[in-house]
Amino acid sequence: MLTSRDADARTHRARRRLFQGQITKDEYAQLLADLRAVYEALEEALRCHAADRHVAAIHFPAELDRVPSLQQDLQFLGATVRQPTGAAAEYAAHLKGLSPLRLIAHAYVRYLGDLSGGQQLAQRVRKALNLPGSSGTQFYEFPAIADLKAFKDLFRRRLDSLDLPDEDIFVVTSEAVKAFRLNTAIFEAIDRLASA
């Protein structure tokens, strides 16, 4: 059985390829297409449940929505029609129909991960692919957020303010582990592309 520790190690191997500038334009375009599928499902689900108190606490569409920037990046790379891998399609399907409580785990994992490491990853991708400015890496830009650290702190405070009972904390934590596993599967799919 895959543990969260194993998932972290696999994600680190896949991300290490990206951080070391060993990603090709084709692999990067696939990653963006995969992320587009995930964010389309996540952001649609968050909009559908925006009135729920769990989602309302951490729903910041103006600041966080990623689908438009992913579309821009794919357009720049000439890859707007690229289809997601099976791993990304599975992740997107998983997000559809989740309860608001479970959705907040995915919002936490995806958005805070992008806010925390995305800028470093964007620099590596730009260098590896010789991209001009931020063209092709808009996904990692958050122009509506002036202070990333302050925003991440706000997001965490809003999550903590839900004051969830223990059984709900278990649900969110378990779903966050699932989110890490689903994200890991995407990076593994990108690694398989590199090996093909």
N, C-alpha and C positions, 0 to 999 in steps of 0.2 A: 504494500500500500504506500502511495506517495504521501510523505509528510510535508508540512509547511516548510520545514527546514530543507528537504529535498527540492521543493519548488523554488525556494529562494536561491539555492545553488544553481539550479538549471537556468533561472532567469539571469543570474549574474554571468553565467557563461555566455549566454546569448547577447546580453547587453555589452559584455566585454568586447565582443566582436564589433559592435557598433562604436563603442568608445575608442577602440583602437584604430578606427578608420578603415576597417576591413569590409565595409558594406558596399555593394555595387548599387548603381542607380536603379536597376531592376528590383533588387531586394528591398531597397528603401521605398520604392513606389508600392511594392506589395505590402510592406508594413503600413504605409499610409492608407491603402485600400482596406486593410484589415481594421485599422483603427476607425476609419470612417464607418464601417459596418457596426462596430461596437458602439460608437458614439451616437449614431443615428438611433439605435435601439435604446440606449441609456437616456438620451435627451428627450426622446418621445415619451418614454415611461415617466420621466421626471415631470414633464409637462402635464401628462394625464393625471398625476397624483399631486400636483402643485398645491392643492388645497389641504392635503393631509398634513397634520402638524409635524410629522417626522420629516417629510420632504421639504415642507416650507422652511424649516429651520436652516437647511443647507442648500437650498435652491437659489443659485445666483446665475441665471441664464445670461444676463448682459455681460458678466465678467468671465464666465467659464465655458459657455457653449463652444464646442470645438468643430462641429460639422462644417461651418462656413470656411474656416481656415484650412481644414483638410481638403475641401474642394479646391481652394485656391492653390494649394501645394500640388495636388494631383494634376490640376490644369497646367501649372507651370512645367511639370515633368512630362506632360503629354500622356497622362495615364488615367484620365477620368473614367474610362470604361472598364478599368481593371476590376475583376471580381475578387471577393475576399477568399482567403483560404478556408478549408473546412473548419479549422480551429476558430477562426473569427466568426464564421457563420454559426457555429455551436454556441459561442459566447453571446452573440446577438440574440439567438433564439432563447437562451437561458434568461436573458434580461426581460423578455416579453412576458408579461403576466406575473412578475414578481410582486410581492407585497411591498408597500412603501417602506416598511421596516428593513426588508432585505435590500431594497434599492439604495438606501443610504450607505450601506457597506460598499457598494460598487462605486458610488459617487466619491466616497472617501478615498478608496484605493486608486481610482483612475485620476481624479482631479488633483489630489494632493501629490501623487506621484509625478504628474506632469509639471506641477508648480515647483516641485523640489529638485528634480533632476533634468527636466526638459531643456533648460537653457544650456547646460553643459553638453547634452546630447546634440542640440542644434549646432553648436560650435563644431563638434566633431564631424557631423554630417556635412556641414558646409565645407569644411576642409577636405574631407575625403572625396566629395563629389565636385569640388571646386565651384560651389554655387555662389552667385553674386549676392551680396548683402543678405537679406533674410528671405530672398526668393526661394521657394521650395521648403522653407522651414517656418512658415507662419503658424503652423500648429503649436509650436513651442513659444509663441509670443502671446502675451496677455496684456494688450494695450489698455484695457479698461481697469487694470489693477496697478496702482501707483507704487505700492510697497508689497512685494510678494510675501515677505515674512509676516507682516502685519495681517495680511489677508488669510494666510494659512492659520495664524493664531485665532482669527475671528471664526473661521470655519470650525476649528476644533472646539472653541468656546460654545458655538451654536450647537454643535453635536452634544457636548457635555450638558448643555442646558436642558436637553430633553429629559434628563433625570430618569432614565429607563430602569425598570425593575430588572432583577438578575436574569430572569428567563428571557427578556428581550435583549439584554446585553449578550447572552449566549447566542441568540439568533443572529444578531449583527456580527458578532465575532466569527461565528461559523461561516457566515456568508462572505465575510472578508477573506477568509482562508480560501473559499471557493473562487473568489475574484482573483486572488493571486495565482491559483492553479490555472484558471482560464487564460490569464495574461501570459503565464509561462508557456502554455500550449501555443500561443501565437508566436512567441519568440522561437520556440522549437520548430515551428513550421517555417519560419524565416531561415533558421539554421539548415533545415533540410534543403531549402532552395539553394543555399550556398554549396551544399554537398553534391547536388545533382549535376 
